[in-house]
Amino acid sequence: MSAEPDPRTDPTRPGAPSPDETSPDVTSPDVTSLDPTEPAGSAPATLARVVRTLDELYPPSTAEDWDAVGLVAGDPGARVRKVLLAVDPVEEVADEALAWGADLLVTHHPLFLRPVHSVAATTFKGSLVHRLIRGGCALYVAHTNADAAERGVADALADALDLLHRVPLVPHAPSSPHEPPRTGTGRVGRLAEPTTLRGFAQRVAEVLPPTVQGVRVAGDLDARVESVAVVGGSGDSLFDAVRASAADVYLTSDLRHHPVSELRERARLEGGGDAGTPYLVDVPHYASEWPWLRYAAEDLERELARSGAAVETRVSTLVTDPWTARVASPGRDPGPAAP
């Protein structure tokens, strides 16, 4: 006589998953598959479940059209116990992930932003993918979709500066016409108390990771600032939105000579002398986006725990800003408080 089918695994039972489903029902985990080292009441997550959770936190549909986000490499059915989060998918970050035994590396910047025709290990990007796969570590990217999300890159940068009453600089359309937009590119808010441009730049230097470049400033260092616009990553394409917001100062990264020169000339003409706003504060790309990693780690753990799954997260503290040295001009103090 054939054995009675196990009600947990019988594929004919109502609501049973299809044979190719890679993510088990989290509400009734198979207790025989639980690792005794896992915390009581939790189950190891599959990569498919972790990806689904990340996609809910940072919907791929909100990424820019030119962006490349989501799962880059990995088996959806693999177990995920350790997740490392970093800004850049570079060799030293891959080394850190593999040395720690991470099952998943989540980065902000895409490894393959443009289409490729080969991931051969003879290329530096292909080599990184091969190393991660051999080490059992998947790779996932949350880029412009993480920039715009609640508790995303923009919110984390605004929180680092304690900005109050903030709204998106370039908002997404709200889901309801009676609801103020809460997601979108950048944030605009107010400092709890006005300060000088010098004091603001010093505050930026204190709260962001140290880098060779430090903090660059355009404007009168003794000028009063209270309203602040921030965009993590490259932000000189948003100067018009910043001017429309009437922010006193704009904090972003990768500011180029001509756009900055033109904006400051326009501000001087319309605002009267060097007091014209917005003033500009430029920091390295990596530094402006790193604060988000802690939010991503916290939110991923929390959302997975709600579904009965558990992962351990770690935020990489490796400084992946590519600049390695700075030589100041003779007699010139290069710091943010320079006259």
VEXLOKOL-705494 format. One line per 8 residues: for each residue x, y, z of N, C-alpha, C. Coordinates in steps of 0.2 Angstrom, whole numbers, plus 2048, in hexadecimal, padded with zeros to 3 digits. Layout:
BEGIN
X/Y/Z/X/Y/Z/X/Y/Z ~ ... .
//
This chain:
BEGIN
804/7FA/800/800/800/800/804/806/800 ~ 803/80B/7FC/807/811/7FC/805/815/802 ~ 80A/819/804/80A/81D/80A/805/823/809 ~ 802/825/80E/7FD/82B/80E/801/831/80C ~ 7FF/835/807/803/83B/806/804/840/80B ~ 80A/843/80C/80B/848/811/807/84E/80F ~ 802/850/814/7FE/856/812/802/85C/811 ~ 809/85D/813/80D/862/812/810/863/80B .
811/85D/808/814/85C/802/810/859/7FC ~ 80A/857/7FD/806/854/7F8/804/85A/7F3 ~ 807/859/7ED/806/85E/7E8/7FE/85F/7E5 ~ 7FA/85A/7E7/7F3/85A/7E5/7EF/85E/7EA ~ 7F1/860/7EF/7ED/863/7F4/7EB/86A/7F2 ~ 7E5/86C/7F4/7E3/873/7F2/7E8/878/7F4 ~ 7EA/87D/7EF/7EF/882/7F1/7F6/880/7F1 ~ 7F7/87A/7EF/7FE/878/7EF/802/87C/7E9 .
809/87D/7EB/80D/881/7E6/80E/87D/7E0 ~ 810/880/7DB/812/87C/7D5/819/879/7D6 ~ 81A/874/7D2/821/871/7D3/827/875/7D2 ~ 826/87A/7CE/82C/87E/7CD/82C/884/7D2 ~ 828/885/7D6/828/88B/7DB/82E/88A/7DF ~ 831/88F/7E0/838/88F/7E4/837/892/7EA ~ 832/895/7EC/831/899/7F3/82C/896/7F7 ~ 82D/892/7FC/828/88F/800/823/893/804 .
81E/891/805/819/895/809/81B/896/810 ~ 81C/89D/812/820/89F/818/81B/89E/81E ~ 815/89D/81D/810/89C/822/810/895/825 ~ 813/890/821/813/889/824/819/886/822 ~ 81F/888/824/826/885/822/826/87E/824 ~ 82A/87B/81F/82B/873/820/830/873/826 ~ 82D/870/82C/832/870/832/837/86C/831 ~ 837/867/82D/83C/862/82C/842/865/829 .
841/86B/826/847/86F/822/84A/874/826 ~ 848/875/82C/84A/87A/830/851/878/833 ~ 856/87D/833/85C/87C/836/85C/87D/83D ~ 85E/879/841/85E/87A/849/862/880/84B ~ 866/882/847/86A/888/84A/866/88F/848 ~ 860/88E/845/85C/894/843/858/896/84A ~ 857/89D/84A/853/89F/850/84C/89C/850 ~ 849/89A/856/843/897/857/83E/89B/854 .
839/898/850/833/89B/84D/835/89F/846 ~ 83B/89D/844/83D/8A0/83D/840/89B/839 ~ 840/89C/832/842/897/82E/847/89B/829 ~ 84C/897/826/850/89A/822/84C/89D/81B ~ 84E/8A3/819/84B/8A5/813/84E/8A2/80D ~ 84A/8A2/808/84C/8A0/801/84E/8A7/7FE ~ 853/8A6/7F9/855/8AC/7F5/84E/8AF/7F2 ~ 84A/8AB/7EF/844/8AE/7EC/840/8B2/7F1 .
83F/8B0/7F7/83C/8B4/7FC/83F/8BA/7FE ~ 846/8BA/7FE/849/8C0/800/849/8C5/7FA ~ 849/8C3/7F4/848/8C7/7EE/841/8CA/7EE ~ 83C/8C6/7F0/836/8C8/7F0/835/8CE/7F5 ~ 838/8CD/7FB/838/8D2/800/83B/8D9/7FE ~ 841/8D8/7FB/845/8DE/7F8/841/8E1/7F3 ~ 83E/8DE/7EF/83A/8E1/7E9/834/8E4/7EC ~ 831/8E2/7F2/82B/8E6/7F5/82E/8EC/7F8 .
834/8EC/7FB/837/8F2/7FE/839/8F7/7F9 ~ 83B/8F5/7F4/83E/8F9/7EE/83B/8F6/7E8 ~ 835/8F8/7E6/832/8F5/7E0/836/8F7/7DA ~ 838/8F2/7D6/83B/8F3/7D0/838/8F7/7CB ~ 831/8F8/7CB/82D/8FC/7C7/82F/903/7C8 ~ 832/905/7CE/833/90C/7CF/83A/90E/7CD ~ 83E/909/7CA/845/90B/7C8/844/90F/7C1 ~ 84A/913/7C0/84A/916/7BA/84A/912/7B4 .
848/914/7AE/847/90F/7A8/84E/90D/7A6 ~ 854/911/7A7/85A/90F/7A5/85E/90A/7AA ~ 85B/909/7B0/85E/906/7B6/85E/8FE/7B5 ~ 862/8FA/7B9/862/8F3/7B9/862/8F1/7C0 ~ 85C/8EF/7C2/85B/8ED/7C9/859/8E6/7CA ~ 859/8E3/7D0/856/8DC/7D1/85C/8D7/7D2 ~ 85A/8D1/7D1/85E/8CB/7D2/863/8CA/7CC ~ 86A/8CB/7CE/86F/8CA/7C8/871/8C3/7C8 .
872/8C0/7CD/874/8B9/7CD/872/8B5/7D3 ~ 870/8AF/7D3/86E/8AB/7D9/869/8A6/7D7 ~ 868/8A1/7DB/863/89C/7DA/85D/89D/7DF ~ 857/89F/7DC/852/8A1/7E0/850/89C/7E6 ~ 852/895/7E5/850/891/7EA/855/890/7EF ~ 85B/893/7EF/860/893/7F4/85E/896/7FA ~ 861/894/800/860/897/806/864/89D/807 ~ 861/8A2/80B/865/8A8/80C/865/8A9/814 .
86A/8A8/817/86B/8AA/81E/86F/8B0/820 ~ 873/8B2/81B/877/8B8/81C/877/8BD/816 ~ 876/8C3/818/875/8C8/812/87A/8CE/814 ~ 87F/8CF/80F/883/8D5/810/880/8DA/80B ~ 880/8E0/80E/87E/8E6/80A/884/8EB/809 ~ 885/8ED/803/88A/8F2/801/888/8F7/7FB ~ 88C/8FC/7FA/88A/901/7F5/88C/8FE/7EE ~ 892/8FB/7EE/895/8FA/7E7/897/8F2/7E7 .
895/8EF/7E1/897/8E8/7E0/89E/8E8/7DD ~ 8A3/8E9/7E1/8AA/8E8/7DF/8AD/8E3/7E3 ~ 8B4/8E1/7E1/8B7/8DB/7E3/8B8/8DB/7EA ~ 8BA/8E0/7EE/8BB/8E0/7F5/8B4/8DF/7F9 ~ 8AF/8E1/7F6/8A8/8E0/7F9/8A6/8D8/7F8 ~ 8A8/8D6/7F2/8A7/8CE/7F1/8AB/8CA/7F6 ~ 8B1/8CC/7F7/8B6/8C9/7FB/8B3/8C9/802 ~ 8B0/8CF/805/8AD/8CF/80B/8A7/8CB/80C .
8A3/8CB/807/89D/8C6/807/89F/8BF/807 ~ 8A3/8BD/803/8A5/8B6/803/8A9/8B4/80A ~ 8AD/8B8/80C/8B1/8B7/813/8AC/8B6/819 ~ 8A6/8BA/818/8A1/8BA/81E/89C/8B4/81D ~ 89C/8B1/817/898/8AB/816/891/8AE/814 ~ 890/8B4/810/88A/8B7/80E/887/8B2/809 ~ 880/8B1/809/87D/8AE/804/87A/8B3/7FF ~ 87A/8B9/801/877/8BE/7FC/87B/8C5/7FD .
87D/8C8/7F8/880/8CF/7F8/87B/8D3/7F5 ~ 879/8D8/7F8/874/8DD/7F6/878/8E4/7F5 ~ 879/8E6/7EF/87C/8ED/7EE/878/8F2/7EB ~ 87A/8F8/7EC/876/8FE/7E9/877/8FF/7E2 ~ 87D/8FE/7E0/87F/900/7D9/87F/8F9/7D5 ~ 87C/8F9/7CF/87C/8F4/7CA/883/8F1/7C8 ~ 884/8EB/7C8/88A/8E8/7C5/88A/8E9/7BD ~ 884/8E8/7BA/883/8E8/7B3/87D/8ED/7B1 .
880/8F4/7B1/87B/8F9/7B0/87A/8F9/7A8 ~ 87E/8F7/7A4/87D/8F7/79D/87E/8EF/79B ~ 87A/8EE/795/87A/8E7/793/881/8E4/791 ~ 882/8DE/793/888/8DB/791/887/8D4/78D ~ 88C/8D2/78A/88B/8CC/786/88F/8C6/789 ~ 893/8C7/78E/897/8C2/791/898/8C3/798 ~ 897/8BE/79C/899/8BE/7A3/89F/8BA/7A5 ~ 8A3/8B9/7A0/8A9/8B5/7A0/8AE/8B7/7A6 .
8B1/8B3/7AA/8B5/8B5/7AF/8BB/8B8/7AD ~ 8BD/8B9/7A7/8C2/8BD/7A4/8C1/8C5/7A4 ~ 8BA/8C6/7A6/8B9/8CD/7A7/8B8/8CF/7AE ~ 8B9/8D5/7B0/8B9/8D6/7B7/8B2/8D5/7BA ~ 8AD/8D7/7B7/8A6/8D6/7B9/8A4/8CF/7B9 ~ 8A6/8CB/7B4/8A4/8C4/7B3/8A8/8C0/7B9 ~ 8AE/8C2/7BA/8B2/8BF/7BF/8AF/8C0/7C6 ~ 8AC/8C6/7C7/8A8/8C7/7CE/8A2/8C2/7CE .
89E/8C2/7C9/898/8BD/7C9/89A/8B6/7CA ~ 8A0/8B4/7C7/8A2/8AD/7C8/8A4/8AC/7CF ~ 8A8/8B0/7D2/8AA/8AF/7D9/8A4/8AF/7DD ~ 89F/8B3/7DD/899/8B3/7E1/895/8AC/7E0 ~ 895/8AA/7DA/891/8A4/7D9/895/89E/7DC ~ 89B/89E/7DB/89F/898/7DE/89F/898/7E5 ~ 89E/89E/7E8/89E/89F/7EF/897/89E/7F2 ~ 892/89D/7EE/88B/89C/7F0/888/8A2/7F2 .
88A/8A8/7EF/887/8AF/7F1/884/8B2/7EB ~ 87D/8B3/7EC/879/8B7/7E7/87B/8BE/7E7 ~ 878/8C1/7E2/879/8C9/7E1/873/8CC/7DF ~ 871/8D1/7E3/86B/8D5/7E1/86C/8DC/7E2 ~ 869/8E0/7DD/86A/8E7/7DD/863/8EB/7DE ~ 864/8F0/7E2/85E/8F5/7E3/861/8FC/7E2 ~ 860/8FF/7DC/863/905/7DB/85E/90B/7DB ~ 85C/90E/7D5/858/913/7D5/851/912/7D9 .
84F/90C/7D9/849/90A/7DD/84A/90B/7E4 ~ 850/90A/7E6/852/90B/7ED/853/912/7EF ~ 855/916/7EA/856/91D/7EB/84F/920/7ED ~ 84A/91E/7E9/843/922/7EA/83F/91F/7F0 ~ 840/919/7F2/83C/916/7F7/83C/919/7FE ~ 836/918/801/836/91A/808/83C/916/80C ~ 83F/91A/810/845/917/814/84A/915/80F ~ 84A/918/809/84F/916/804/855/91B/804 .
859/91C/7FF/85F/920/7FF/85E/927/801 ~ 859/92A/7FE/857/931/7FF/855/932/807 ~ 851/92E/809/84F/92E/810/854/92D/815 ~ 859/929/814/85E/927/818/863/92D/818 ~ 864/930/812/869/936/812/865/93C/816 ~ 85F/93D/815/85B/942/819/85B/941/820 ~ 85A/93B/822/85A/939/829/861/93A/82C ~ 867/939/829/86D/93A/82B/86E/942/82D .
86B/946/82A/86B/94D/82B/865/950/82F ~ 861/94B/831/85B/94D/836/857/952/832 ~ 855/951/82C/851/956/828/84A/955/82B ~ 846/95A/82C/83F/95A/82E/83A/95B/828 ~ 834/959/829/82F/95B/824/831/95A/81D ~ 834/954/81C/836/953/815/831/950/810 ~ 832/952/80A/82E/94F/805/833/94D/7FF ~ 831/949/7FA/835/947/7F5/837/94D/7F0 .
83D/94E/7EE/83F/953/7EA/83B/953/7E3 ~ 83B/94D/7E0/837/94B/7DA/833/945/7DC ~ 82D/947/7DE/828/941/7E0/826/93D/7DB ~ 824/936/7DD/821/932/7D9/819/934/7DA ~ 815/932/7D5/80E/933/7D6/80B/92F/7DB ~ 807/932/7E0/805/92E/7E6/7FF/929/7E3 ~ 7FE/924/7E7/7F9/91F/7E6/7F2/922/7E6 ~ 7F1/927/7EA/7EB/92A/7EB/7EC/932/7EA .
7E7/935/7E7/7E8/93C/7E6/7E7/940/7EC ~ 7E5/93D/7F1/7E4/941/7F8/7EA/93F/7FC ~ 7EF/93C/7FA/7F5/939/7FE/7FB/93D/7FC ~ 7FF/940/800/805/943/7FE/80A/93E/7FC ~ 80E/940/7F7/813/93B/7F4/818/93A/7FA ~ 81A/933/7FA/81F/932/800/826/92F/7FC ~ 825/92D/7F6/82B/92A/7F3/82D/92F/7ED ~ 833/92E/7EA/835/932/7E5/83D/933/7E5 .
83F/937/7E1/847/938/7E1/848/93E/7E6 ~ 84D/93D/7EA/84F/942/7EE/84A/944/7F4 ~ 84D/948/7F8/848/94B/7FE/84A/952/7FF ~ 845/956/801/846/95D/803/843/95E/80A ~ 847/961/80E/844/962/815/848/968/818 ~ 847/968/81F/849/96E/823/84D/96B/829 ~ 853/96F/82A/857/96E/830/853/970/836 ~ 854/96D/83C/851/96E/842/852/976/844 .
858/978/842/85A/97F/844/85F/981/83E ~ 85E/987/83C/862/98A/837/86A/98A/839 ~ 86E/989/834/875/989/835/878/98D/82F ~ 87F/98D/82F/882/990/829/884/98A/824 ~ 886/98C/81E/888/988/819/88E/984/81C ~ 892/987/81F/898/984/822/896/97F/827 ~ 892/980/82C/88F/97C/831/88C/976/82E ~ 888/977/828/885/971/825/88A/96D/822 .
88F/970/81E/894/96B/81B/898/967/820 ~ 899/96A/826/89C/966/82B/898/961/82E ~ 892/962/82F/88D/95D/831/88D/957/82C ~ 88D/959/825/88D/954/820/893/94F/821 ~ 899/953/822/89F/94F/823/89F/94A/829 ~ 89B/94C/82E/89B/948/834/897/942/833 ~ 891/942/82F/88C/93D/82F/88E/938/82A ~ 891/93A/825/893/935/81F/899/932/820 .
89A/92C/81C/8A1/929/81D/8A6/92D/81B ~ 8AC/92C/81E/8B2/930/81C/8B4/92E/815 ~ 8B6/933/811/8B9/931/80A/8BF/936/809 ~ 8C3/934/803/8C8/939/802/8C6/940/7FF ~ 8C1/940/7FC/8BE/946/7F9/8BC/94B/7FF ~ 8B8/948/804/8B5/94C/809/8AF/94F/806 ~ 8AE/956/808/8A8/959/806/8AA/960/802 ~ 8A7/961/7FD/8A8/967/7F9/8A2/96C/7F9 .
8A4/972/7F9/89E/977/7FB/89F/97C/7F5 ~ 899/97F/7F3/898/984/7EE/894/989/7F1 ~ 896/98F/7F3/892/994/7F7/895/998/7FC ~ 892/99D/7FF/895/9A0/805/894/99C/80B ~ 89A/99B/80E/89A/996/814/897/999/81A ~ 896/9A0/81A/892/9A3/820/88B/9A4/81E ~ 889/9A2/819/881/9A3/817/87D/99E/81B ~ 877/9A1/81C/872/99D/821/86F/998/81C .
86E/992/81F/86A/98C/81C/866/989/820 ~ 860/987/81E/85B/984/822/857/97E/81E ~ 855/980/818/852/97B/813/857/977/80F ~ 856/971/80F/85C/96D/80C/858/968/807 ~ 85B/967/801/85A/962/7FC/85F/95D/7FC ~ 85E/956/7FC/863/951/7FB/861/94C/7F6 ~ 866/94A/7F2/865/944/7EE/86C/940/7EE ~ 86B/939/7F0/870/935/7F0/873/933/7E9 .
879/933/7E8/87C/931/7E2/87C/938/7DD ~ 87D/937/7D7/87E/93C/7D2/877/940/7D2 ~ 878/947/7D3/872/94B/7D3/872/951/7D0 ~ 877/953/7CB/877/959/7C8/872/95A/7C2 ~ 86E/954/7C1/869/955/7BC/862/957/7BF ~ 862/958/7C5/85C/95A/7C9/85D/962/7CB ~ 861/966/7C9/862/96D/7CB/85B/970/7CA ~ 857/96F/7C5/851/973/7C4/84C/971/7CA .
84C/96B/7CB/847/969/7D1/84A/96C/7D8 ~ 850/96C/7D9/853/96F/7DF/851/977/7DF ~ 852/97A/7DA/850/981/7DA/849/982/7DB ~ 845/97E/7D8/83D/97F/7D9/83B/97D/7E0 ~ 83F/979/7E4/83E/978/7EB/840/97E/7EF ~ 844/982/7ED/846/988/7F1/84A/986/7F7 ~ 84E/980/7F6/853/97E/7FB/858/983/7FB ~ 85B/984/802/861/988/803/867/985/800 .
867/97E/801/86D/97A/800/86B/974/7FD ~ 870/971/7F8/86E/96B/7F5/874/966/7F6 ~ 873/961/7F9/878/95C/7FA/877/956/7F6 ~ 87D/954/7F2/87C/94F/7ED/883/94D/7EB ~ 884/949/7E6/88B/946/7E4/88C/947/7DD ~ 893/947/7DB/895/947/7D4/894/94D/7D0 ~ 894/953/7D4/893/959/7D1/898/95B/7CC ~ 896/95D/7C6/89B/95E/7C0/89C/966/7C0 .
8A2/968/7BD/8A4/96F/7BD/89F/973/7B9 ~ 89D/972/7B3/898/976/7AF/891/977/7B2 ~ 88E/971/7B4/887/972/7B8/888/976/7BE ~ 88D/975/7C2/88E/979/7C8/88F/980/7C7 ~ 894/982/7C2/895/989/7C1/88F/98C/7BE ~ 88B/989/7BA/885/98C/7B7/880/98E/7BC ~ 87F/989/7C1/87A/989/7C6/87C/98F/7CB ~ 882/98F/7CD/884/995/7D1/884/99C/7CE .
886/99C/7C8/885/9A2/7C4/87E/9A5/7C4 ~ 879/9A0/7C3/872/9A2/7C2/870/9A4/7C9 ~ 872/9A0/7CE/870/9A2/7D5/872/9A9/7D7 ~ 879/9AB/7D5/87B/9B1/7D7/877/9B7/7D4 ~ 875/9B6/7CD/872/9BB/7C9/86B/9BC/7CC ~ 867/9B6/7CE/860/9B7/7D0/860/9B8/7D8 ~ 865/9B6/7DC/865/9B7/7E3/869/9BD/7E6 ~ 86D/9BF/7E1/871/9C5/7E4/878/9C3/7E7 .
87D/9C3/7E3/884/9C1/7E5/884/9BA/7E7 ~ 889/9B8/7EC/88A/9B1/7ED/885/9AF/7F2 ~ 880/9B3/7F4/87B/9B0/7F8/876/9AD/7F5 ~ 876/9AC/7EE/871/9A9/7EA/871/9A1/7EC ~ 86B/99F/7ED/86A/998/7EE/867/994/7E8 ~ 868/98D/7E8/86B/989/7ED/872/989/7ED ~ 875/988/7F3/87C/987/7F4/87D/97F/7F2 ~ 883/97D/7F1/884/976/7EF/889/973/7F4 .
887/96D/7F6/88C/969/7FA/88D/962/7F6 ~ 893/960/7F5/894/95A/7F0/898/955/7F4 ~ 896/94F/7F5/899/94A/7F8/89A/944/7F4 ~ 89F/93F/7F5/8A0/93A/7F1/89A/935/7F0 ~ 899/933/7EA/893/92F/7E9/892/929/7EE ~ 897/925/7EF/896/920/7F4/894/922/7FB ~ 897/928/7FD/895/92A/804/88E/92C/805 ~ 88B/92F/7FF/884/932/800/87F/92C/800 .
881/926/7FE/87C/920/7FD/87D/91B/803 ~ 883/91B/806/884/916/80B/87F/916/811 ~ 87D/91C/813/878/91C/819/872/917/818 ~ 870/916/812/86A/912/810/86B/90B/812 ~ 871/908/812/872/901/813/870/8FF/81A ~ 870/903/81F/86E/901/825/866/900/825 ~ 863/905/822/85B/904/821/859/8FE/81E ~ 85D/8FD/818/85B/8F7/814/85C/8F0/818 .
862/8F0/81C/863/8EA/820/85D/8E9/826 ~ 85B/8EF/829/856/8EE/82E/84F/8EC/82B ~ 84E/8EF/825/847/8EE/822/847/8E7/81F ~ 84C/8E5/81D/84C/8DE/81A/84B/8D9/820 ~ 84F/8DA/825/84E/8D5/82B/847/8D5/82E ~ 844/8DB/82E/83E/8DC/831/838/8D9/82D ~ 838/8DA/826/833/8D8/822/834/8D0/821 ~ 839/8CD/821/83A/8C6/821/838/8C3/828 .
839/8C6/82D/837/8C3/834/830/8C3/834 ~ 82C/8C8/831/825/8C8/831/822/8C2/82E ~ 826/8BF/829/823/8B9/825/826/8B3/828 ~ 82A/8B3/82E/82C/8AD/831/833/8AB/82F ~ 836/8AF/82B/83D/8AE/829/842/8B2/82C ~ 848/8B0/82C/84E/8B3/830/854/8B4/82B ~ 857/8B9/82B/85E/8BA/828/862/8BF/82C ~ 868/8BE/82C/86D/8C2/82F/870/8C7/82A .
870/8CD/82C/872/8D2/827/879/8D6/82A ~ 87D/8D8/825/883/8DC/827/883/8E2/822 ~ 885/8E8/824/886/8ED/820/88E/8EE/81F ~ 890/8EE/819/897/8EE/817/89A/8F6/819 ~ 89F/8F6/81D/8A2/8FD/81E/8A8/8FE/81A ~ 8A9/8FA/815/8AF/8FB/810/8AE/902/80C ~ 8B2/906/80C/8B2/90C/808/8B3/90A/801 ~ 8AE/90A/7FD/8AF/909/7F6/8B0/90F/7F1 .
8B0/915/7F4/8B2/91B/7F0/8B8/91A/7EC ~ 8B8/91A/7E6/8BE/918/7E2/8C4/91D/7E3 ~ 8C3/923/7E5/8C9/928/7E6/8CD/926/7EC ~ 8D4/926/7EB/8D8/923/7F1/8DD/929/7F4 ~ 8DD/92F/7F1/8E1/934/7F4/8DF/93B/7F1 ~ 8E1/940/7F5/8E0/947/7F3/8E6/94B/7F5 ~ 8E8/94F/7F0/8EE/954/7F2/8EB/95B/7F1 ~ 8EB/95E/7F7/8E9/965/7F7/8EE/96A/7F3 .
8EB/96F/7F1/8EF/974/7EE/8F3/978/7F3 ~ 8F9/97A/7F2/8FD/97D/7F7/8FA/983/7FA ~ 8F9/983/801/8F6/989/804/8EF/989/805 ~ 8EC/983/802/8E4/983/802/8E2/97E/807 ~ 8DE/980/80C/8DB/97B/810/8D5/977/80C ~ 8D5/971/80B/8D0/96D/807/8CA/96C/80A ~ 8C9/96D/811/8C4/96B/815/8BD/96F/813 ~ 8B8/96C/816/8B1/96F/815/8B1/976/818 .
8B5/978/81D/8B4/97E/820/8B9/983/81D ~ 8BC/982/817/8C1/986/814/8BE/98D/812 ~ 8C2/992/813/8BF/999/812/8BF/99A/80A .
//
